[in-house]
Amino acid sequence: MKKDTSEQSVEQSEVGLSLEELIRRGARDLIERAIEVEVQQLLAEYENVRMLGGSRAVVRNGYLPAREVLTAVGNVEVRVPKVRDRSGAGVKFNSALVPPYVRRSARVSAALPWLYLKGISTGDMREALTVLLGDEAKGLSPNVVSRLKTEWASDYAGWMKRDLSGSRYVYWWADGVHTSLRGEDDARQCLLVVIGVRLDGTKELVTVGDGHRESKASWLELLRDLKARGLEVGPRLAVGDGALGFWGALDELYPETRRQRCWVHKSANVLNALNALPKSLQAKAKAQLHEIWMAPTRAAAVSAFERFVECYQAKYPKAADKLVRDRDALLAFYDFPAEHWIHLRTTNPIESTFATVRHRTTRTKNCVSRSSFLGLAFKLVQEAEKSWRRIRGVERIAELMGGVVFKDGEPVKDEEHEQQRLAA
């Protein structure tokens, strides 16, 4: 019986390959299969999010250009899948196995903070880095790792003293990132992170600090430091979740900044309050929430908002109340350029940067000093920052900062603006 033609071609293509080349092919296949499992899990998570026509919102979208990953068996070329979020919510696929900023760099400085915050202990660091970096990890003793952490802590301390008097931000994303790393007082460490958009549309880390459960006092300390270093004017809009500590501190120090609640966090909170619903109705509720924040105008969003409340208020008042109490903050983005909406509905820049460490394993017993913890986090964001892109619609920033008023994402003409002002 003849062998299948495809099998014959594979065998012929492998004739003459060295053992190392065959091993690299096997490694490539294993890595790509593992990444495929990750992307399938993401697609399954968003399976019930649908467009108005019923089609799936989050779909596959080909592959990123092939990249080489440096492994213990040499360079292995890997293709990483892409997904497309047709809803505009900004859902992206970032492989936890090969994060973008680790995959693009064979430097220890790129990989070590990520591994440490993932839970790899100092003693196991050399073995873990050898898998990622091959020969470059040789000689990486625990003492070398400790020296690197000291250097990064020093880099962070110097960065936190930089002058901000010439800085201006259009938008901020703020969030608290909880990890399982323990501090010297045995308390769980919480990172307070602010990422901003500059006037040229580029994103940059504004500040990163630590705090106790995202309290107002912790956020106040962080924001006061920004003011002390010259950042007198806050952003036009800040995007964050429901942590009251940040909003309280923002109102006190930058009261002119408007609030935008993250729709991903809010949807999760509302759906959690609807957990008694059957799965089919859960999917319906998720679609109804999606209809609100994907509406083309504020009026259409308000109509969808009211339909949701009317549908669930009687039987699930807690879910409806969670939505109602933050109505204005959830719909603030309609007063900003439509090109920017995709960036303003969620805290995705922070979520994607820390996705691989937010839910890291708790099996390890890492205990770090405050300076080491902040230095590691700073280095992690620094590496991720290299892959950040400018926001869409950069040309709209000058209009916004120049005082142009936007309604439903479009600039308001002078006559209409005057009529609105007089009516108010």
C-alpha positions as CSV (number, residue, x, y, z in Angstrom):
1,M,0.0,0.0,0.0
2,K,1.4,3.4,-1.0
3,K,2.1,6.0,1.6
4,D,0.1,9.2,1.7
5,T,1.6,11.8,-0.7
6,S,1.8,14.5,2.1
7,E,3.7,12.0,4.4
8,Q,6.1,11.2,1.6
9,S,6.8,14.9,0.9
10,V,7.5,15.5,4.6
11,E,9.9,12.6,4.8
12,Q,11.7,13.8,1.7
13,S,12.0,17.3,3.1
14,E,13.7,15.9,6.2
15,V,16.3,13.9,4.3
16,G,19.8,15.3,4.9
17,L,18.8,17.4,7.9
18,S,21.1,17.3,10.9
19,L,19.9,16.1,14.3
20,E,19.9,19.6,15.6
21,E,17.8,20.8,12.7
22,L,15.3,18.0,13.3
23,I,15.1,18.9,17.0
24,R,14.5,22.6,16.1
25,R,11.6,21.5,13.8
26,G,10.1,19.5,16.6
27,A,10.5,22.4,19.0
28,R,8.8,24.7,16.6
29,D,5.8,22.3,16.2
30,L,5.5,22.0,20.0
31,I,5.7,25.8,20.6
32,E,3.1,26.5,17.9
33,R,0.8,23.8,19.2
34,A,1.0,25.3,22.7
35,I,0.3,28.8,21.3
36,E,-2.7,27.4,19.3
37,V,-4.2,26.1,22.6
38,E,-3.8,29.6,24.0
39,V,-5.6,31.3,21.1
40,Q,-8.4,28.8,21.1
41,Q,-9.0,29.5,24.8
42,L,-9.2,33.2,24.1
43,L,-11.7,32.6,21.2
44,A,-13.8,30.4,23.5
45,E,-13.8,33.1,26.2
46,Y,-15.4,35.6,23.7
47,E,-17.5,33.1,21.8
48,N,-20.8,34.7,23.0
49,V,-19.8,38.2,22.1
50,R,-21.6,38.9,18.9
51,M,-22.0,41.7,16.4
52,L,-25.5,43.1,15.7
53,G,-25.8,40.7,12.7
54,G,-25.1,37.7,14.9
55,S,-21.5,37.0,13.7
56,R,-18.7,36.5,16.2
57,A,-16.9,39.7,17.3
58,V,-13.5,38.2,18.1
59,V,-12.2,36.1,15.2
60,R,-8.9,34.8,13.9
61,N,-7.0,37.1,11.7
62,G,-4.0,35.2,10.2
63,Y,-0.6,35.3,11.8
64,L,2.1,37.8,12.8
65,P,5.2,37.7,10.7
66,A,7.3,34.7,11.6
67,R,9.8,35.4,14.5
68,E,12.8,33.6,15.9
69,V,12.7,32.5,19.5
70,L,16.0,31.7,21.0
71,T,15.8,28.3,22.8
72,A,18.3,25.8,24.2
73,V,18.3,24.1,20.8
74,G,19.0,27.3,18.9
75,N,16.9,29.8,17.0
76,V,13.4,28.4,16.3
77,E,11.1,30.2,13.9
78,V,7.6,30.5,15.3
79,R,4.4,31.9,13.8
80,V,2.0,33.4,16.4
81,P,-1.7,33.8,15.5
82,K,-3.5,37.1,15.5
83,V,-7.1,37.8,16.4
84,R,-9.3,40.6,15.2
85,D,-11.9,42.3,17.5
86,R,-14.5,43.6,15.1
87,S,-16.4,45.2,18.0
88,G,-13.7,47.7,18.6
89,A,-13.2,46.7,22.3
90,G,-9.5,46.2,21.8
91,V,-9.3,42.5,22.5
92,K,-5.8,41.2,21.5
93,F,-4.1,37.9,21.7
94,N,-0.8,37.9,23.7
95,S,0.7,34.5,24.2
96,A,1.7,33.8,27.8
97,L,4.2,31.3,26.5
98,V,6.0,33.8,24.3
99,P,5.0,37.4,25.2
100,P,5.8,39.9,22.5
101,Y,8.4,41.8,24.4
102,V,10.2,38.6,25.5
103,R,10.0,37.0,22.1
104,R,11.6,40.0,20.4
105,S,14.7,40.2,22.6
106,A,17.3,37.7,23.6
107,R,18.6,39.9,26.4
108,V,18.4,38.8,30.0
109,S,17.0,42.2,30.9
110,A,13.9,41.5,28.8
111,A,13.2,38.0,30.2
112,L,14.2,38.1,33.8
113,P,11.6,40.5,35.3
114,W,8.8,38.6,33.5
115,L,10.0,35.3,34.8
116,Y,10.5,36.6,38.4
117,L,7.0,38.2,38.5
118,K,5.6,34.9,37.1
119,G,7.0,33.2,40.2
120,I,10.3,31.7,39.2
121,S,12.6,31.8,42.2
122,T,16.1,33.3,42.1
123,G,17.6,29.8,42.5
124,D,15.7,28.5,39.5
125,M,16.3,31.5,37.3
126,R,19.3,30.2,35.4
127,E,17.5,27.0,34.4
128,A,14.4,28.9,33.3
129,L,16.5,31.5,31.3
130,T,18.5,28.7,29.6
131,V,15.3,27.5,28.0
132,L,14.6,31.0,26.7
133,L,18.1,32.3,26.0
134,G,20.4,29.3,25.5
135,D,24.1,29.9,26.0
136,E,23.5,33.5,27.0
137,A,22.1,32.4,30.3
138,K,25.3,30.5,31.3
139,G,26.9,31.8,34.4
140,L,23.7,33.5,35.6
141,S,24.2,32.6,39.2
142,P,21.8,33.8,42.0
143,N,24.3,36.5,42.9
144,V,24.2,37.8,39.3
145,V,20.4,37.9,39.5
146,S,20.5,39.7,42.8
147,R,22.9,42.3,41.3
148,L,20.6,42.8,38.3
149,K,17.6,43.4,40.6
150,T,19.7,45.9,42.6
151,E,20.5,47.8,39.3
152,W,16.9,47.8,38.2
153,A,15.8,49.2,41.6
154,S,18.4,51.9,41.2
155,D,17.1,52.6,37.6
156,Y,13.5,52.9,38.9
157,A,14.5,55.2,41.7
158,G,16.3,57.5,39.3
159,W,13.3,57.4,36.9
160,M,10.9,58.4,39.6
161,K,12.9,61.6,40.1
162,R,12.6,62.9,36.5
163,D,11.3,66.4,35.9
164,L,7.7,66.4,34.6
165,S,7.2,70.1,34.2
166,G,7.3,69.8,30.4
167,S,5.0,66.8,30.2
168,R,1.4,66.9,29.1
169,Y,-1.0,64.0,28.7
170,V,-4.3,63.7,26.8
171,Y,-5.4,60.5,28.4
172,W,-4.5,58.2,31.3
173,W,-5.2,54.6,32.0
174,A,-4.9,53.7,35.7
175,D,-5.2,50.3,37.4
176,G,-4.0,48.3,40.4
177,V,-2.3,45.1,39.6
178,H,-2.4,42.5,42.3
179,T,0.3,39.8,42.3
180,S,1.1,37.0,44.7
181,L,4.6,38.2,45.5
182,R,5.0,38.8,49.2
183,G,6.7,41.8,50.7
184,E,9.1,41.9,53.7
185,D,6.1,42.4,56.0
186,D,4.4,39.3,54.4
187,A,1.7,41.5,52.8
188,R,0.7,40.8,49.2
189,Q,2.2,43.3,46.8
190,C,-0.1,45.6,44.7
191,L,1.2,47.7,41.8
192,L,-0.4,51.0,41.1
193,V,0.2,51.8,37.4
194,V,-0.6,54.9,35.3
195,I,0.0,54.8,31.5
196,G,-0.5,58.0,29.5
197,V,-1.0,59.3,26.0
198,R,1.3,62.2,25.0
199,L,0.4,65.0,22.7
200,D,1.9,63.2,19.8
201,G,-0.2,60.1,20.4
202,T,2.5,57.9,21.8
203,K,1.9,55.9,25.0
204,E,4.3,56.0,27.9
205,L,4.5,54.9,31.5
206,V,3.6,57.9,33.7
207,T,4.2,56.3,37.1
208,V,4.3,53.0,38.9
209,G,4.2,52.6,42.6
210,D,3.0,50.2,45.3
211,G,0.1,50.4,47.6
212,H,-2.2,48.7,50.0
213,R,-5.3,47.4,48.2
214,E,-5.6,50.4,45.9
215,S,-6.5,52.7,48.8
216,K,-7.1,56.5,48.3
217,A,-4.0,57.2,50.5
218,S,-1.8,55.1,48.3
219,W,-3.0,56.7,45.1
220,L,-2.8,60.2,46.7
221,E,0.9,59.6,47.5
222,L,1.5,58.5,43.9
223,L,-0.3,61.5,42.3
224,R,1.1,64.0,44.8
225,D,4.6,62.9,43.7
226,L,3.6,63.7,40.1
227,K,2.5,67.2,41.1
228,A,5.6,67.7,43.1
229,R,7.7,66.9,40.0
230,G,6.0,69.5,37.9
231,L,2.9,67.8,36.4
232,E,0.4,70.6,37.3
233,V,-2.3,69.7,34.7
234,G,-4.0,66.4,34.6
235,P,-5.2,64.6,31.4
236,R,-8.5,65.4,29.7
237,L,-9.8,61.9,30.6
238,A,-8.8,59.1,32.9
239,V,-9.9,55.5,32.3
240,G,-10.0,53.1,35.2
241,D,-12.0,50.4,37.0
242,G,-14.3,50.9,40.0
243,A,-11.5,51.2,42.6
244,L,-12.7,54.2,44.6
245,G,-9.2,55.0,45.9
246,F,-8.0,56.3,42.5
247,W,-11.0,58.4,41.7
248,G,-11.0,60.0,45.1
249,A,-7.3,60.9,44.8
250,L,-7.9,62.2,41.2
251,D,-10.7,64.4,42.3
252,E,-8.5,65.9,45.0
253,L,-5.4,66.6,42.9
254,Y,-6.6,66.8,39.3
255,P,-10.3,67.8,39.6
256,E,-10.5,69.0,36.0
257,T,-9.9,65.4,34.6
258,R,-13.1,63.6,33.5
259,R,-13.8,59.9,34.4
260,Q,-14.3,57.0,32.1
261,R,-15.1,53.6,33.7
262,C,-13.6,50.6,32.0
263,W,-16.3,48.6,30.3
264,V,-14.5,45.3,30.6
265,H,-14.4,45.6,34.4
266,K,-18.0,46.9,34.6
267,S,-19.4,44.2,32.4
268,A,-17.6,41.5,34.5
269,N,-19.1,43.0,37.7
270,V,-22.6,43.2,36.2
271,L,-22.5,39.6,34.8
272,N,-21.2,38.4,38.1
273,A,-24.3,39.8,39.7
274,L,-26.3,37.9,37.1
275,N,-24.6,34.5,37.8
276,A,-27.9,32.9,38.7
277,L,-28.9,33.2,35.0
278,P,-28.7,30.1,32.7
279,K,-25.7,30.3,30.4
280,S,-27.9,31.1,27.4
281,L,-29.3,34.1,29.2
282,Q,-25.8,35.1,30.4
283,A,-24.8,35.3,26.7
284,K,-27.8,37.5,26.0
285,A,-27.0,39.8,28.9
286,K,-23.4,40.1,27.7
287,A,-24.7,41.0,24.2
288,Q,-27.0,43.6,25.6
289,L,-24.1,45.3,27.5
290,H,-22.1,45.2,24.3
291,E,-24.9,46.9,22.5
292,I,-24.6,49.9,25.0
293,W,-20.9,50.7,24.6
294,M,-20.8,49.9,20.9
295,A,-23.7,52.3,20.1
296,P,-22.7,54.9,17.5
297,T,-24.2,57.8,19.5
298,R,-24.8,58.7,23.1
299,A,-28.6,58.7,22.5
300,A,-28.5,55.2,21.1
301,A,-26.3,54.1,24.0
302,V,-28.8,55.6,26.5
303,S,-31.6,53.7,24.8
304,A,-29.8,50.4,25.1
305,F,-28.8,51.3,28.7
306,E,-32.4,51.8,29.6
307,R,-33.5,48.6,27.9
308,F,-31.0,46.6,29.9
309,V,-32.1,48.2,33.2
310,E,-35.7,47.6,32.4
311,C,-35.0,44.0,31.6
312,Y,-33.1,43.1,34.8
313,Q,-34.2,45.7,37.4
314,A,-37.1,43.7,38.9
315,K,-35.4,40.3,39.3
316,Y,-31.7,41.4,39.5
317,P,-31.7,44.8,41.1
318,K,-28.0,44.5,42.2
319,A,-26.9,44.0,38.6
320,A,-29.0,46.9,37.3
321,D,-27.8,49.2,40.1
322,K,-24.1,48.5,39.3
323,L,-24.8,49.9,35.9
324,V,-27.0,52.8,36.9
325,R,-24.7,54.3,39.5
326,D,-21.9,54.8,37.0
327,R,-23.9,55.8,33.9
328,D,-22.2,59.2,33.3
329,A,-18.7,57.7,33.7
330,L,-19.5,54.8,31.5
331,L,-20.6,57.1,28.6
332,A,-18.0,59.8,28.9
333,F,-16.1,58.7,25.9
334,Y,-18.9,60.0,23.6
335,D,-17.5,63.5,24.3
336,F,-14.1,62.6,22.7
337,P,-13.0,61.9,19.1
338,A,-14.6,58.8,17.7
339,E,-11.1,57.6,16.5
340,H,-10.1,57.4,20.2
341,W,-13.1,55.4,21.4
342,I,-11.4,52.0,20.9
343,H,-8.7,53.2,23.4
344,L,-11.0,54.8,25.9
345,R,-13.5,52.1,26.6
346,T,-11.1,49.8,28.6
347,T,-7.8,49.8,30.5
348,N,-6.4,47.4,27.9
349,P,-2.9,48.9,27.8
350,I,-2.4,47.9,31.4
351,E,-4.3,44.7,31.2
352,S,-2.2,43.4,28.2
353,T,1.1,44.5,29.8
354,F,0.5,42.6,33.0
355,A,-1.7,39.8,31.8
356,T,1.0,37.1,32.2
357,V,1.8,38.1,35.8
358,R,-1.6,39.1,37.2
359,H,-2.6,35.5,37.7
360,R,0.7,33.9,38.2
361,T,1.2,30.6,40.1
362,T,1.3,30.8,43.9
363,R,3.5,27.7,44.3
364,T,6.7,29.7,44.7
365,K,7.6,31.4,47.9
366,N,9.3,34.5,46.5
367,C,9.6,37.3,49.0
368,V,11.0,40.6,47.8
369,S,11.9,44.0,49.2
370,R,9.9,47.0,48.1
371,S,12.7,48.4,46.0
372,S,13.2,45.1,44.2
373,F,9.5,44.7,43.6
374,L,9.2,48.1,42.0
375,G,12.4,47.7,40.1
376,L,11.2,44.4,38.5
377,A,7.8,46.0,37.6
378,F,9.5,49.0,36.1
379,K,11.8,46.9,34.0
380,L,8.9,44.7,32.8
381,V,6.9,47.8,31.7
382,Q,10.0,49.3,30.1
383,E,10.4,46.2,27.9
384,A,6.7,46.1,27.0
385,E,6.7,49.9,26.2
386,K,9.0,49.2,23.2
387,S,6.1,47.5,21.4
388,W,3.4,50.1,22.2
389,R,1.9,51.9,19.3
390,R,0.5,55.4,19.0
391,I,-3.3,55.8,19.4
392,R,-5.5,56.1,16.3
393,G,-6.6,59.5,15.1
394,V,-3.5,61.4,16.3
395,E,-4.6,64.5,14.2
396,R,-7.6,64.8,16.5
397,I,-5.5,65.5,19.6
398,A,-4.6,69.0,18.6
399,E,-8.3,69.8,18.1
400,L,-9.2,68.3,21.5
401,M,-6.4,70.1,23.3
402,G,-7.2,73.3,21.4
403,G,-10.7,73.5,22.9
404,V,-12.8,71.9,20.2
405,V,-15.9,70.3,21.6
406,F,-16.8,66.8,20.5
407,K,-20.3,65.3,20.4
408,D,-20.8,61.6,19.6
409,G,-17.2,61.6,18.5
410,E,-17.4,64.4,16.0
411,P,-16.3,68.1,16.4
412,V,-19.2,70.5,17.1
413,K,-19.5,73.5,14.8
414,D,-19.1,76.9,16.5
415,E,-22.8,77.8,16.1
416,E,-24.0,74.5,17.5
417,H,-21.5,74.8,20.4
418,E,-22.8,78.3,21.2
419,Q,-26.4,77.1,21.2
420,Q,-25.5,74.3,23.6
421,R,-23.7,76.8,25.9
422,L,-26.7,79.1,26.0
423,A,-29.1,76.3,26.5
424,A,-27.0,75.1,29.5
